[in-house]
């Protein structure tokens, strides 16, 4: 089960990122984190930019509504998503996981 917390108006989840993949996609769940492979190298912020773009599309929010709040240079990151009701957030998360 992926851990979700509310921080102000944002919903926050932990994401475990695998950079330099052939395709950006959700790979499942690992220890309470959403596992995502990204088709970008971890240099000059490219992998983070790809991650934020992917998540904004997946949750149906603007790119500016998704931000990394910790772990910017680590594989495990805390990501905040604004502009989406909690129920819709959970529904889309389950959709990404294939549930």
SVG drawing of the C-alpha trace seen along z (x, -y; Angstrom):
<svg xmlns="http://www.w3.org/2000/svg" viewBox="-13 -26 37 31">
<polyline fill="none" stroke="black" stroke-width="0.4" points="0.0,0.0 1.4,-3.3 1.6,-5.9 -0.2,-9.2 -0.2,-12.2 -1.7,-15.6 0.6,-18.6 -1.5,-21.8 -3.4,-21.6 -1.1,-19.1 -1.1,-15.3 2.3,-13.8 3.6,-10.4 7.0,-8.7 8.3,-7.7 11.2,-5.4 12.8,-6.3 14.8,-4.2 16.4,-6.5 17.7,-5.8 14.9,-3.3 13.7,-2.6 10.2,-4.0 8.7,-6.1 6.2,-4.0 4.9,-2.8 6.6,0.4 4.5,1.1 4.9,0.5 7.9,1.1 7.9,0.6 5.2,-2.0 6.6,-3.9 5.4,-4.2 8.1,-2.7 8.5,-4.5 11.1,-4.0 11.9,-7.2 13.3,-7.5 15.8,-10.2 19.3,-10.2 19.9,-11.4 22.0,-14.4 21.2,-18.1 17.8,-17.3 16.5,-15.5 15.1,-12.5 13.4,-14.7 11.8,-16.8 10.6,-13.6 9.2,-12.3 7.3,-15.5 5.9,-15.7 4.8,-12.0 3.1,-12.5 1.3,-15.7 -0.1,-13.9 -1.1,-10.8 -2.9,-12.9 -4.4,-15.3 -2.9,-18.4 -0.6,-21.2 3.1,-20.6 3.4,-23.5 1.1,-21.5 3.7,-18.7 6.9,-19.3 9.7,-17.3 9.8,-18.3 12.7,-16.1 15.2,-13.7 15.9,-15.7 19.2,-13.9 18.2,-10.5 16.3,-7.6 13.6,-7.9 11.8,-11.2 8.8,-12.8 6.5,-14.4 3.7,-16.8 0.7,-17.1 -1.7,-20.1 -5.0,-20.7 -6.6,-17.3 -9.2,-16.0 -8.0,-13.1 -10.6,-10.7 -9.5,-11.4 -5.9,-11.2 -6.4,-7.7 -8.4,-6.6 -5.7,-7.7 -3.0,-6.1 -4.9,-2.8 -5.3,-3.1 -1.6,-3.6 -1.0,-0.4 -3.5,1.5 -5.9,2.1"/>
</svg>
